Amino acid sequence: MDIKQYMTRLGQQARQASRVLARANSKQKNAALNAIADLLESSMDILLAENNKDLEAGKERGLDDALLDRLALNKERVEGMAEGLRQIAALPDPVGEISDMHYQPSALQIGKMRVPLGVIGIIYESRPNVTADAAALCMKSGNAAILRGGSEAIHSNQAIAQCIKQGLKEASLPEDVVQVIETTDRDAVGELITMQEYVDVIVPRGGKGLIARISGNARVPVIKHLNGICHVYIDGRADHKKAIAVAYNAKTHRYGVCNAMETLLVDTAVATDILPELAEKYQQEGVELRCCERSALVLEGVVNTVPATAEDWDTEYLAPILSIRIVDGIDDAMEHIFQHSSGHTESIITEDYSRARRFLAEVDSSSVMVNASTRFADGFEYGLGAEIGISTDKIHARGPVGLEGLTSQKYIVLGDGHIRQ
């Protein structure tokens, strides 16, 4: 197979399909999504059989248990994929939404209309459910999609792709609206991320290595975040109970996710009151505490700690490990965040309105919170219904990227024979 020719053909087909999809109404797109959901459920035996091929191959390749778990499909996960598609079908359609209409002194009406981006390339690893989720979000937002899953899930992804094609066909939409790359050749990714003529944006989903590689080599704009070094700052005017609850949840609710807290900052004014109780709760969960000198002294004789190194402040652990630093007030905390944050999510725990407002205004991350766990930085929790990922970029989409984030706006101008004098 000539990879360049193959990928060019996919790109051409996607571009043509995107023009047809842009004309489709909500009813037609929703019909496709519901048809795909039904087909996933009725194809359960086929999907599980194809997934088993991937699992067996993964075991032979020595994939670890965590990767095999992400790769695995079962009845509940397939039903979950189908339900996810139905939920996306039920969401409001952002395409065509008109906003900010106003009259200029010239009597022209000026406004904005929300439109699809066009063709979206999505590169991801392991989880076959991403194939269905990504396809659905792109379709609902009026975008054609070229999907490239990991080689470890090739059989599962192709089986899901057949359901998608059939669902599109039943809704009288082009099958090329969603194309799942059929080859495991790594050169296909290199072509996809450089096809400026056919692809409008790339969304990589996976580990930091994958995302850094894609971002470094892409000629097409990329929506991405490299890592999630998230902070919780317990202010000197924090409510004790709120501080304990939020800081505990932000770390221990789930470890291997990008919105888990990785560094806890505590104002010296409350460190001796809050840290010992919080550290004991972390210890009960088996969390390793990597402490600065001052926090280690506060916790001496309370729990076991490990000296924090300079590298710890810039590390996304995705594990039961937490860095702790005592700071001298909100300015010191924000300076630490400025130096070490990845721009994902930060939270302040305080009862001081002025400090909360300062934190919201001055901390430059994609999500900034007051008295809330960083674990809420999620599309579903934000009411987006679903997300394709988190963006820490500052242009276009930022934070959880849902349907609206997969669109842009163009200006519309309504006149009545107006000419400029």
C-alpha positions in Angstrom: 0.0 0.0 0.0 1.3 3.5 -1.0 0.6 5.4 2.3 0.8 8.8 0.7 -1.8 7.9 -2.0 -4.0 6.2 0.6 -4.0 9.1 3.0 -4.5 11.6 0.2 -7.6 9.7 -1.0 -9.0 9.7 2.6 -8.4 13.4 2.8 -10.1 14.1 -0.5 -13.1 11.9 0.6 -13.3 13.6 4.0 -13.2 17.1 2.5 -16.0 16.2 0.0 -18.1 14.6 2.8 -17.6 17.6 5.1 -19.4 19.8 2.5 -22.4 17.4 2.4 -22.5 17.1 6.2 -22.4 20.9 6.6 -25.8 21.0 4.8 -27.3 18.2 6.9 -29.9 19.3 9.5 -30.0 18.2 13.2 -32.6 15.6 12.5 -30.5 13.8 9.9 -27.3 13.9 12.1 -29.3 12.6 15.1 -30.8 9.8 13.0 -27.3 8.7 12.1 -26.1 8.8 15.7 -29.1 6.8 16.9 -28.7 4.3 14.1 -25.1 3.7 15.0 -26.0 3.2 18.7 -28.5 0.5 17.7 -26.0 -1.1 15.4 -23.3 -1.2 18.1 -25.8 -3.1 20.4 -27.0 -5.5 17.7 -23.4 -6.2 16.6 -22.4 -7.0 20.2 -21.1 -10.6 19.4 -19.0 -9.3 16.4 -17.5 -6.5 18.4 -16.5 -8.7 21.3 -15.1 -11.3 19.0 -12.9 -8.7 17.2 -11.9 -7.2 20.5 -10.8 -10.6 21.7 -8.4 -10.8 18.7 -6.8 -7.5 19.9 -6.6 -8.8 23.5 -4.9 -12.0 22.5 -2.5 -10.1 20.3 -1.9 -7.7 23.2 -1.1 -10.5 25.6 1.4 -11.9 23.1 3.1 -8.5 22.8 3.3 -8.3 26.6 1.0 -5.4 27.2 0.6 -4.7 30.9 -2.7 -5.2 32.7 -3.6 -1.5 32.7 -3.3 -1.3 28.9 -5.2 -4.5 28.5 -8.0 -3.2 30.7 -8.2 0.0 28.6 -8.3 -2.1 25.4 -11.0 -4.5 26.6 -14.6 -4.4 25.6 -17.5 -6.1 27.3 -21.2 -6.0 27.2 -21.4 -3.0 29.6 -18.7 -1.0 27.7 -20.4 -1.6 24.4 -23.8 -0.5 25.9 -22.0 2.5 27.3 -20.7 3.5 23.9 -24.2 3.2 22.5 -25.7 5.3 25.3 -23.0 7.9 24.8 -24.0 8.3 21.2 -27.7 8.7 22.2 -26.7 11.3 24.7 -24.8 13.3 22.1 -27.8 13.0 19.7 -29.9 14.6 22.5 -27.6 17.6 22.9 -28.4 20.9 21.2 -26.8 21.3 17.8 -24.4 24.2 17.8 -24.2 24.5 14.0 -26.0 27.5 12.5 -26.5 29.2 15.9 -26.6 33.0 15.4 -25.5 35.4 18.1 -24.5 39.0 18.8 -26.8 40.4 16.1 -26.8 44.2 16.2 -27.4 47.2 14.0 -24.6 49.5 12.9 -25.1 53.2 12.2 -25.1 52.2 8.6 -28.2 50.1 9.2 -26.3 47.0 8.4 -27.1 44.0 10.7 -23.9 42.4 11.9 -23.7 39.1 13.8 -21.9 35.7 14.1 -22.9 32.3 13.0 -21.4 29.1 14.4 -20.0 26.8 11.7 -18.1 23.4 11.6 -14.3 23.4 11.5 -14.4 21.1 8.5 -12.3 17.9 8.7 -10.8 16.8 12.0 -8.1 14.2 12.4 -8.0 12.4 15.7 -5.1 10.2 16.8 -5.6 8.1 19.9 -4.4 5.0 21.8 -5.9 1.9 23.3 -9.5 2.6 24.1 -11.8 1.4 21.3 -14.7 3.5 22.7 -12.9 6.6 21.6 -13.7 5.6 18.0 -17.4 5.9 18.7 -17.1 8.9 20.9 -14.9 10.9 18.6 -17.0 10.0 15.5 -20.2 11.1 17.3 -18.8 14.5 18.5 -17.4 15.3 15.1 -20.7 14.3 13.3 -22.9 16.2 15.6 -20.8 19.4 15.2 -20.9 19.0 11.4 -17.3 17.9 10.9 -16.0 15.0 8.9 -13.5 12.9 10.8 -10.4 10.8 10.0 -9.7 8.5 12.9 -6.4 6.8 13.7 -6.6 4.4 16.6 -3.7 2.5 18.1 -2.4 -0.6 16.3 -3.3 -2.6 19.4 -7.0 -2.0 18.8 -7.1 -2.4 15.0 -9.7 -5.2 14.9 -12.0 -3.5 17.5 -11.8 -0.2 15.7 -12.6 -1.6 12.3 -15.6 -3.4 13.7 -16.9 -0.2 15.2 -16.2 1.6 11.9 -18.5 -0.8 10.1 -21.3 0.1 12.5 -20.6 3.8 11.9 -20.6 3.4 8.1 -23.9 1.5 8.1 -25.5 4.1 10.4 -24.4 6.9 8.2 -25.8 5.1 5.2 -29.2 4.5 6.9 -29.4 8.3 7.6 -28.6 9.0 3.9 -25.2 10.6 4.8 -21.9 9.8 3.0 -20.0 6.9 4.6 -16.9 9.0 4.3 -18.1 11.4 6.9 -16.2 9.2 9.3 -13.2 7.2 8.1 -11.1 4.9 10.3 -7.6 4.4 9.0 -7.3 0.8 8.1 -3.5 0.4 8.2 -1.2 0.2 11.3 1.7 1.8 9.4 3.0 4.6 11.5 3.7 6.7 8.3 -0.1 7.2 8.1 0.1 9.5 11.1 2.9 11.5 9.6 0.8 12.0 6.5 -2.4 12.9 8.4 -0.8 15.6 10.5 0.7 17.4 7.4 -2.3 17.3 5.1 -3.1 21.0 5.3 -5.2 20.9 2.1 -7.6 18.3 3.5 -7.4 18.5 7.4 -8.3 21.5 9.4 -7.4 20.4 12.9 -5.7 17.5 14.7 -6.8 16.2 18.1 -4.3 13.8 19.7 -5.5 11.8 22.7 -3.0 9.7 24.6 0.2 9.9 26.6 2.5 12.9 26.8 5.0 11.3 24.4 2.3 10.8 21.7 1.0 14.4 22.1 4.5 16.0 22.1 5.4 14.1 19.0 2.2 15.1 17.1 2.5 18.7 18.2 6.2 18.9 17.2 5.7 17.5 13.7 2.2 18.7 12.7 1.6 21.3 10.0 -2.1 21.3 10.8 -3.3 23.2 13.9 -3.5 20.9 17.0 -6.0 21.0 19.9 -4.1 19.4 22.9 -2.7 19.4 26.3 0.6 17.8 27.1 0.1 17.1 30.8 -2.0 18.0 33.8 0.1 19.5 36.6 -2.8 20.7 38.6 -2.6 22.7 41.9 -4.8 23.2 44.9 -3.8 26.2 47.1 -5.2 26.2 50.7 -5.3 29.9 51.6 -4.7 31.3 55.1 -8.5 32.1 55.2 -9.7 28.7 54.1 -12.5 26.8 55.8 -10.8 23.9 57.5 -13.5 21.3 56.5 -13.7 22.5 52.9 -9.9 22.5 52.6 -9.6 18.9 53.9 -12.4 17.6 51.7 -11.3 19.3 48.5 -7.6 18.6 48.8 -8.3 14.9 49.6 -10.8 14.5 46.7 -8.6 16.2 44.2 -5.8 13.7 44.8 -7.5 10.4 45.7 -10.7 10.3 43.6 -8.7 8.9 40.7 -5.0 8.9 40.2 -4.4 8.3 36.5 -6.4 11.3 35.1 -5.2 14.7 33.9 -7.3 16.7 36.3 -6.0 15.0 39.5 -4.1 17.4 41.8 -0.3 16.8 41.6 0.9 19.6 43.9 -0.7 20.9 47.1 0.2 24.4 48.2 -0.6 25.4 51.8 -0.4 28.9 53.4 2.0 28.9 56.3 -0.7 30.5 58.4 -2.8 27.3 58.4 -0.2 24.6 57.7 0.1 23.3 61.2 -3.7 23.1 61.6 -4.5 21.4 58.3 -1.5 19.5 57.0 -1.3 16.8 59.7 -4.9 15.8 59.5 -4.8 15.8 55.7 -1.5 13.9 55.6 -3.0 11.1 57.7 -5.9 10.8 55.3 -3.5 10.5 52.4 -1.4 8.0 54.3 -4.5 5.8 54.8 -4.9 5.8 51.0 -1.2 4.9 50.4 -0.3 8.2 48.9 3.4 9.0 48.9 4.1 12.6 50.2 7.0 14.5 48.6 7.5 17.5 50.9 9.4 20.7 50.9 11.6 21.3 54.0 8.9 23.3 55.8 6.1 20.9 55.2 8.4 17.9 56.1 9.0 19.6 59.5 5.2 20.1 60.1 4.6 16.4 59.3 7.6 15.0 61.3 6.4 12.3 63.6 2.9 12.3 62.0 3.5 10.5 58.7 6.4 9.3 56.6 7.5 11.8 53.9 10.0 12.0 51.1 12.1 15.1 50.4 10.7 16.9 47.3 13.2 17.6 44.5 13.1 20.4 41.9 11.8 17.9 39.4 8.8 17.0 41.5 7.2 20.4 41.0 7.1 19.8 37.3 6.0 16.2 37.3 2.6 14.8 36.4 2.6 11.6 38.5 -0.7 10.0 37.5 -0.1 7.9 40.6 -0.7 8.0 44.4 2.2 10.5 44.8 1.7 14.1 45.9 4.1 17.1 46.1 3.5 19.4 49.0 4.9 22.9 49.6 4.2 25.5 52.2 4.0 29.0 50.8 3.9 32.5 52.2 0.5 33.7 51.1 -1.4 34.0 47.8 1.3 35.8 45.9 3.9 33.1 46.7 1.3 30.4 45.7 0.5 32.1 42.4 4.2 32.6 41.6 4.7 28.8 42.2 1.8 28.1 39.8 3.2 30.5 37.2 6.5 28.7 37.3 5.3 25.1 37.3 1.7 24.8 36.1 0.9 23.1 32.8 -2.0 25.4 32.4 -4.7 22.8 33.0 -6.5 23.4 36.3 -5.9 25.2 39.5 -8.1 25.7 42.6 -8.0 28.0 45.6 -9.6 27.1 48.9 -10.6 30.4 50.7 -13.4 32.3 52.4 -11.8 35.6 51.4 -13.7 37.1 48.4 -10.9 39.4 47.4 -8.3 36.7 47.3 -10.7 34.4 45.3 -11.2 37.2 42.8 -7.5 37.7 42.5 -6.8 34.0 42.0 -9.5 33.9 39.2 -8.1 36.9 37.5 -4.4 36.3 37.8 -4.0 32.5 37.4 -3.7 31.7 33.7 -5.0 28.1 33.3 -7.7 26.7 31.2 -9.8 26.1 34.3 -9.5 28.1 37.6 -11.7 27.2 40.6 -12.7 28.5 44.0 -13.5 26.0 46.7 -13.9 23.1 44.3 -11.9 19.9 43.4 -9.8 19.9 40.3 -11.6 16.7 39.4 -14.5 18.8 38.1 -12.4 19.9 35.1 -14.3 17.7 32.7 -16.7 18.2 29.8 -19.6 16.2 31.4 -19.3 18.1 34.7 -19.3 21.4 32.8 -22.6 20.5 31.2 -21.0 20.0 27.7 -22.5 16.5 27.6 -19.3 15.0 26.2 -15.8 16.2 25.4 -13.1 15.2 22.9 -10.4 16.3 25.2 -8.9 19.1 27.2 -7.1 22.0 25.6 -4.5 24.1 27.4 -3.9 26.3 24.3 -5.0 29.9 24.4 -6.4 30.2 20.8 -9.8 28.9 19.8 -10.9 26.1 22.2 -9.6 26.2 25.8 -10.5 23.7 28.6 -12.8 20.8 28.0 -13.6 20.7 24.2 -17.2 19.7 23.5 -19.4 20.3 20.5 -19.0 24.1 20.6 -15.2 23.7 20.7 -15.3 21.7 17.5 -16.9 24.7 15.7 -15.8 28.3 15.0 -17.7 31.5 14.2 -17.9 33.5 11.1 -19.4 37.0 10.8 -22.6 37.4 8.9 -23.8 40.8 7.5 -27.3 41.6 6.4 -27.9 44.5 4.2 -30.5 45.9 1.7 -28.5 47.1 -1.2 -26.0 48.9 1.0 -22.9 50.4 -0.6 -20.0 52.0 1.2 -19.6 55.7 0.7 
